[in-house]
C-alpha cells in the first residue's frame, strides 16, 4: 500500500510540473533557511553545557551608579574572593581568574635553541586549581591537584604547548620555562587537552594566581589589595551550596563592600555586587563575556522568527495551490471512494504526496545550505560549521522539519480532498456542493497573510536602512573623514625616554608629504571607551560635583577634528592638565547659558579657558555627555593624522601610510604597526544594526519571492479556469488591457489589504527598535507608501507573466477548450 501511495505521489508530481516546481522551490527556501538558522541558534544555545551543577553557578558582577550614570562591570575587586571565602557562608566553591593585561610577549626557552618569542599573545590568565574543577579538561601531563599550588607555575593547553615546544612529548615539556614580558619566568607544570565543546572558556595559558601576590610589581599592577579598583579582567565565579538563595549571598557580599571599601567616600558613587546566573553570561550585553563571542537572544529569536515565517509562507503556497487544484482531482477521489477507499486512506495518500514534495525540498535545501551560510555570514560565528558526517543532529532536525512541514502544509488539503462525496463528484457537483466559494475565501485570506508578512519585512527593511543611513551620515560635531588613528606603546613613564620618542615621531610624521595635520592625544572624539572622573565646581555658595568625560590632546587636537570653539581660546601646550575647554552640555549643567560668562571660572582649581560645541562621544545610541578637554601630552599615546584630501590625493594615501609605517618602525622597531580610519571605526559602532538590516533585506527578498511564486501559481490556475470567459470577452471586443485588468484586479486588492494591515504592525515594531537610539530618523509616511508601491509593482509584474499570455491567446482555441 505504501508503495502505491508513493507511486501516485510520483505521478502527480510530474503531472503538475508548474505547481510542483513552485511548491518545491518555496519549501526548499524555507527549509534551507531554517537549517541555517537552526545551526546558528543551536550553536549559541549549546555554550557551556558541560559544567556540573550549572544551576548553582553564578558570576559575581559589579553594578555601579556614578552621579546618576549606571555602569555595569563583569569584574570585581581583586581581594573580594579571599574575603568572601572567609566571611560569607553558603558558597561551596570559588573560581577566580585575572586576565593578563596588554597581550604580552612570551619567550619559550627551547633546548639547545634560542628562545622563541611570540608577541601579543592572547588568552592568558592567572588562576588556581579550582578553575580546573569547573572546566573538565583532560590532563595530558601533570595533575590538577598540584600544578598551580606554587607561584610562577603555568599550565598550557595542548595546542599552545605544541606551538611553544614543537616535536617533543607532553611529559618532557614539564619543567620547561616561559618568560612573560621579560619579567615573569614561569615553569610549565601541566598540559591539558584543548576543549572541543562550545565554550566561553577560551583561555590557553594558566599562570598560578599566587604569582601576583609573590611579586610587588604585579601586586601594584593589578591592585591586589584595593577594594576601590573594579576591573573587567578580574572575574569571580561561585558555586552555591544547596538551598542557598542568591539574594542571601548578595547581601553578604554587600556587607564586605561596606566593611572594606574605605576608598569610596563619595555619596554619589554607589556600588553593588550582583550574582549573574551562569546561563546568562553568554547572552547578557550589560556584562561582557570572558570569551570572544557574545550572543544576542533578541537576534537569535529574530532569526528563528524569520525561519518560521518563511516556512509559513511556503506552507501557505502549498495549501493555496493544492486546494485550488482540488476540483481537478475530484473525479479521481470519487472513483477511489467508489472502489472502497476510506477517508483515512485518502488523507494518508495526500499526506504522502506532501511528504514526497517536502523530502525533495529537503534534499535541495541541504545542497544549498553552504551557499546560504555565505549569505548569512554576518551572523555566522567563527566556530560554526556545516558537516553532516559529524553533525547527525542536522539530519535529524531536517527530517523532523520535513515531517512537520508535510503535516502543516498537507493536512488541510488532504482533509478537504478526502471529504468529497463520490456521488456528487461523479455528477460534476463538486464546486457548488463542497463549498468552493469557502475555499476561495480561505485562499484569499492565506494570500493576504503571505503578503502581509512580506510587506512587514519590506517596510521594516526600509526603516532600518533609513536609520542606519541617518546615523552614518549625521554630523557628529567633528571631522571624521580622511583621519587615521595610530596607537603608540603605552609602557613608558611620564616624561621618560619613550615620551621623547613619541613626540619625535609626531614631528617626523608632520613633515611627511600627504599629511595635512597631525596631533597627539588620547582617544578620538568618538570611541567605544572613555575616561571620566568626578569634577567639582564652586560658585562661592555651593559646590557642584559632576561625572565628566575627559579627553587630552595637544594644541592641534581641536583644530584637526574641526571642533568649533563657541567662546574663549584653545588650551596651551602642557604635559599636565592646567586649563579646561568644556563642552556646551557641561556648561549648561553648571548653570550657564552664555559661554562667555563661564570663562576663567575654576573647575577642580583649574581655569576654564574655552567652551567648545557639543559633539557625540559615542554612537548615536547615547546622548552627549559633559566633557572637559585639556592639553596633557603625558597622558596621550594616540597619533591623530589628517591625510590630505582633494583631487588625486586619495590615491596617494597608500604611499603616505607606508611612509608613516617606516617612520614608526624607526622609533618602535619591535612593535607591530597598525592604523584605523576614524570613519570605519565609527561605522563599526553600528555593526549589530547593519546585521539586522542585512537580515531584514534577505528576509524581505525571500518572503516576497515565495509570495510571488504562490501568486503566480494562483493566477495560472485562475486563467486556466477562466479560459472560455477570456475567449468570449475577446470576441465581444475586450482589449488585452481590459482582460489583464479583470484578471489582476482581485489579486491587487489582496496585496493592498495586506499592506494596510502591515502598516500599524510595522510602525509599532520599528518604533520599539528605534528606542535604542538617542537620535532617531522620523518614521516618514513615504516609507510605507514606497513599500506598498514596490509590492504592487512586483505583484503586477508577477501577474503579467500569465495574464498577458492568457489575454493574448487565440479566442477560437479558448472556446474549443473542454
Secondary structure, DSSP 8 states (H G I E B T S, - for coil): -HHHHHHHHHHHHHHTHHHHHHHHHHHHHHHHHHHHHHHHHHHHHTTT--STTGGGEEEEEEEEEETTEEEEES-B-TTHHHHHHHH-TTEEEEEEEEE-TT---EEE--TTS--EEESS--SEEEE-THHHHHS---EEES-TTTTTSSTTEEEEEHHHHHHHSTTS-HHHHTT-EEEETTTEEEEEEEEE----S--S----EEEETHHHHT-HHHHHHTTTT-SS--BTTEEEEEEE-TT--HHHHHHHHHHHHHHH--S---TTEEEEEEEEEGGGTTT-TTS--SSS----HHHHHHHHHHHHHHHHHHHHHHHHHHHHTGGGGHHHHHHHHHTT--HHHHHHHHHHHHHHHHHHHHHHHHHHHHHHHHHTGGG--TT----TTT-HHHHHHHHHHHHHHHHHHHHHHHHHHHT--HHHHHTT-HHHHTTHHHHHHHHHHHHHHHHHHHHHHHHHHHHHHHHHHHHHHS--SS--TTEEEEE----S-TTSHHHHHHHHHHHHHHTSTTEEEEEEESS-SS-S--EEEEEEEE-SS-EEEEEEEEEEB-TTHHHHTT--EEEE------SS--EEEEEHHHHHHTT-SSGGGGTT-EETTEEEEEEE----SS-TTS----EEEE--GGG--EEEEEE--STTTGGGHHHHHHHHHHHHHHH-TTS----EEHHHHHHGGGHHHHHHHHHHHHHHHHHHHHHHHHHHHHHHHHHHHTHHHHHHHHHTT--HHHHHHHHHHHHHHHHHHHHHHHHHHHHHHHHHHHTT-SS-----HHHHHHHHHHHHHHHHHHHHHHHHHHHTS-HHHHHT--
